[in-house]
Amino acid sequence: MANTGFVSTIFLVSNLCELICLFAQTDLLEERTSERQANRTRDEKIRLYTKRFFINLLVILILAGCLAAIYYAALFALQNRTTYDSQFVLDLIVTYLTSIVITAVNFIAPILFDILIPYEDYSPAFAIQFTLIRFECVRRTA
């Protein structure tokens, strides 16, 4: 019995060391990012804000596309409720079309946001918060 307590203590200390290293890496990255932000010229800031504007516009279009896809899937499913009664597989797909589209939206949109966030050049902490807000917007849309 004493052996398992020793192993769990080593495991706990190991996880604690990994957590401390992760916090240290995050702090160093935050410091580098803030230093880089302080040394930006006016032209770099204009270019960055323009890039962020267009990326956020693209994010809004993605969210609108998600909403439209869910709406049209639900509309199609409601209009064709009895059309495919003779074909079991098509009837099953049409019946669950809205759920399928919601699942696809919840899977694809966060991947797109993860692709876009590095181009916005936010600090790591803000990038995580902003990504979580976008994910929540997708969940609310669905």
C-alpha positions in Angstrom: 0.0 0.0 0.0 2.8 2.4 0.8 4.2 1.9 -2.6 1.1 3.2 -4.4 1.2 6.4 -2.3 4.8 6.9 -3.3 4.0 6.5 -7.0 1.0 8.9 -6.7 3.2 11.4 -5.0 5.8 11.2 -7.8 3.0 11.5 -10.4 1.7 14.6 -8.6 5.1 16.2 -8.4 5.7 15.4 -12.1 2.4 17.1 -13.1 3.2 20.1 -10.9 6.6 20.5 -12.5 4.9 20.3 -16.0 2.4 22.9 -14.9 5.0 25.3 -13.6 7.0 24.9 -16.9 3.9 25.7 -18.9 3.2 28.8 -16.9 6.8 29.9 -17.3 6.6 29.4 -21.1 3.4 31.3 -21.2 4.8 34.2 -19.3 7.9 34.4 -21.5 5.7 34.3 -24.6 3.5 37.1 -23.2 6.6 39.2 -22.5 8.0 38.7 -26.0 4.6 39.6 -27.5 4.2 42.7 -25.4 7.8 43.8 -26.3 7.0 43.2 -30.0 3.8 45.2 -29.7 5.6 48.1 -28.1 8.1 48.3 -31.0 5.6 48.4 -33.8 5.7 51.3 -36.2 2.7 53.2 -37.4 2.6 51.4 -40.7 2.8 48.0 -39.1 -0.1 48.9 -36.8 -2.2 50.1 -39.7 -1.4 46.9 -41.6 -2.2 44.8 -38.5 -5.5 46.5 -37.8 -6.5 46.2 -41.4 -5.7 42.5 -41.4 -7.6 42.0 -38.1 -10.6 43.9 -39.6 -10.8 41.6 -42.6 -10.2 38.5 -40.6 -13.0 39.5 -38.2 -15.2 40.2 -41.2 -14.5 36.7 -42.4 -15.3 35.3 -39.0 -18.7 37.1 -39.1 -19.3 35.6 -42.5 -18.5 32.2 -41.2 -20.9 32.6 -38.3 -23.6 33.9 -40.8 -22.9 30.9 -43.0 -23.3 28.6 -40.1 -26.6 30.2 -39.2 -27.8 30.0 -42.8 -26.8 26.4 -43.2 -28.7 25.4 -40.1 -31.8 27.5 -41.1 -31.9 26.0 -44.7 -31.3 22.5 -43.4 -34.2 22.8 -41.0 -36.4 24.4 -43.7 -35.6 21.6 -46.1 -36.2 18.9 -43.4 -39.6 20.5 -42.6 -40.7 20.9 -46.2 -39.7 17.3 -47.2 -40.9 15.5 -44.2 -43.1 13.1 -46.1 -41.4 13.1 -49.5 -39.0 10.3 -48.8 -41.2 8.0 -46.8 -40.7 5.1 -49.3 -36.9 5.2 -49.0 -35.7 4.5 -45.5 -32.2 5.9 -45.7 -33.2 9.2 -47.4 -36.0 9.6 -44.9 -33.6 9.0 -42.0 -31.1 11.6 -43.4 -33.8 14.2 -44.0 -35.2 13.5 -40.5 -31.9 14.1 -38.9 -30.5 16.7 -41.4 -30.7 19.6 -38.9 -28.8 17.7 -36.3 -26.2 16.5 -38.9 -25.7 20.1 -40.0 -25.4 21.4 -36.4 -22.8 18.8 -35.7 -20.9 19.6 -38.9 -21.0 23.3 -38.0 -19.8 22.7 -34.5 -16.9 20.6 -35.9 -15.8 22.8 -38.9 -16.1 26.3 -37.6 -13.7 26.0 -34.6 -11.1 24.5 -37.0 -11.5 27.5 -39.2 -11.1 29.8 -36.3 -8.0 28.0 -35.1 -6.5 28.5 -38.6 -7.3 32.3 -38.6 -6.2 33.2 -35.0 -2.4 33.1 -35.6 -2.8 35.7 -38.5 -4.3 38.2 -36.1 -1.1 38.5 -34.0 -2.9 38.7 -30.6 -1.1 38.0 -27.3 -1.5 34.3 -26.4 -3.8 35.0 -23.5 -6.1 37.2 -25.5 -6.0 34.8 -28.5 -7.3 32.1 -26.2 -10.1 34.3 -24.8 -11.0 35.5 -28.3 -11.1 32.0 -29.7 -13.3 30.8 -26.8 -15.7 33.7 -27.5 -15.9 32.7 -31.1 -16.5 29.1 -30.2 -19.3 30.2 -27.9 -20.8 32.2 -30.7 -20.9 29.1 -32.8 -22.5 27.1 -30.0 -25.1 29.9 -29.6 -25.7 29.9 -33.4 -26.4 26.2 -33.3 
